[in-house]
Amino acid sequence: MTIDVLTLFPEMLQPFLTASIVGRAQQAGAATIRCTNFRDFAEDRHHSVDDRPFGGGPGMVLMCEPVFKAVDYVESQQEGRPTKILLTPQGERLTQPIAAELSREPWLVIVCGHYEGFDERIRTGIGAREISIGDFVLSGGESAATVLIDAIVRLIPGVLGDDSSAECDSFSNGLLEYPQYTRPRDFRGMEVPEVLLSGNHEAIAKWREEQSILRTADRRPDLLNRTGLIE
Ligand SMILES: C[S@@+](CC[C@H](N)C(=O)[O-])C[C@H]1O[C@@H](n2cnc3c(N)ncnc32)[C@H](O)[C@@H]1O
């Protein structure tokens, strides 16, 4: 998979892109992630990328020209047509199924806003899917891009050491994951449930399934309603 990130602050992304699972995915050739700066496509001698909003009001708005030119540039760098994503708090809320869907795309172009956001014609003109990472407002799309990229890249087959670990994660089957334990068996009087030490795989699977349902019912009953496990 190729991911192009269009941003005014590529330096915010670099440490994230080279570390941990995303870094390893790139080293293994499962993902190539490139950053392009809108400012390189600014027209005037001040390299302006934003301006005051028509009609007045606070803040600065990202201008059409550098963003459209940056999108045209990355699209010219590779055969095929990318799936474009505009990061905005006004978009559809990111979920695990959306991350799974995007992990199957060969090429993504992610556009990060900044300041007061985008000129509306960027939203209507570049043909992007609009995605929000939650109902809160960030200063820029860069941190949202790291969240989105992490959620997507770990689902590319082969990226996690064991592909089944993503299948067990919360939300993958519509439920929260069961509780996990590791050594020691007893920590400050808190003991590991006996069944996990039993070696009985069937009993362990049953316990985990029950715990997953109980935990979801307790913390996220809205999810349980969607699975059809309760009426
Ligand atoms: C300060 S925000 C602009 C918010 C805009 N004025 C509004 O009220 O909808 C600047 C940029 O941060 C990014 N951003 C902020 N919150 C986000 C969220 N929840 N999900 C995705 N991107 C977000 C977007 O790219 C946005 O253009």
The ligand as a Gaussian input file, in Angstrom:
#p B3LYP/6-31G(d) Opt

LIG

0 1
 C       -8.875000      23.600000      13.953000
 S       -9.372000      22.351000      12.849000
 C      -10.612000      23.177000      11.915000
 C      -11.978000      22.947000      12.453000
 C      -13.055000      23.686000      11.650000
 N      -12.970000      25.113000      11.865000
 C      -14.428000      23.188000      12.112000
 O      -14.969000      23.749000      13.059000
 O      -14.934000      22.203000      11.533000
 C       -8.022000      22.282000      11.716000
 C       -7.852000      20.946000      11.005000
 O       -7.579000      19.931000      11.939000
 C       -8.052000      18.689000      11.451000
 N       -8.953000      18.131000      12.461000
 C       -9.381000      18.743000      13.584000
 N      -10.155000      17.943000      14.304000
 C      -10.241000      16.768000      13.637000
 C      -10.924000      15.540000      13.864000
 N      -11.681000      15.367000      14.926000
 N      -10.771000      14.550000      12.961000
 C      -10.005000      14.730000      11.858000
 N       -9.346000      15.872000      11.586000
 C       -9.461000      16.876000      12.446000
 C       -8.764000      18.951000      10.130000
 O       -7.887000      18.615000       9.070000
 C       -9.039000      20.442000      10.219000
 O       -9.118000      21.047000       8.941000

